[in-house]
Amino acid sequence: MAHALTANTITFPIIARLRGTIENFRADRALRREYDATCAQLMAMSDRDLNDINIRRGDITDIVRKHVYGA
């Protein structure tokens, strides 16, 4: 029985790290989906509409990156 407990305590940190990695991957993927969707929406706008909100087409990716990732 002691051997079984030792095996469980050894594998637990590995499972916890794996779960953490999966959660981080999912969070990163959700941020990427938000980034892609926001870029697509802004890119679909006309130059006139972008000018109305004071955004140049070349600045879209930088603006969206700051908005989504906070960088």
N, C-alpha and C positions, 0 to 999 in steps of 0.2 A: 504494500500500500504506500509506503514512503517513496518508493520509486515512481509511482504514478503521480504523486503530488509534486515531486521534483520536475517531472516532465512537463506538467501543466504550468509551473511557475517559469520555466524556461521559455515556453512557447508564447506566453501571454504578452511579453513586451514586443515580440515580433508581430503578433496579431494587432496590437494597439498601434504600432507604427504603420502597419499596412492600412488599417482603417483611417488613420490620420492622412496618409498619402492619398487615399481614395477621396476623402472629403476635400482635401486641397485641390485635387484634380477637378472635382465637380464644381467647386467654387470658381476656379480659374476658367473653366469651360463656360459657366454662366456669365462671367464678366466678358468673355470673348464674344458670346452671342449678343450681349447688349452693345458691345462696341461695333460689331458688324451691322446690327440693325440700325443703330444711330447713324453710322456712316452711310448706309444705303439710303436712309431717309433724306439726309442732307444732300447727298450726291444726286438724288432724283429731283431736287429743287432746281428751278431755273436760276440763271445768274441774276436776274432781276430780283427774285425772291430772296436770294442770299444777300444781295446788296441791301435790301430793306432791313435785314437783321444784322447788317454790318459784318458779314462773314465773306471772306474770299475763298474761292473753291480750293486753292492751294493750302489753305489753313485748316480745312475740315478735319484731317486726320489728327493734327496736333490738338485742336479744340476737343475732339471726341476723346482722345487719349487722356487729356487732363480731366475731363468730366467723368469718365468711367473708372479710370485707375487712380485718379487723384494725384497724378505725378506732375 
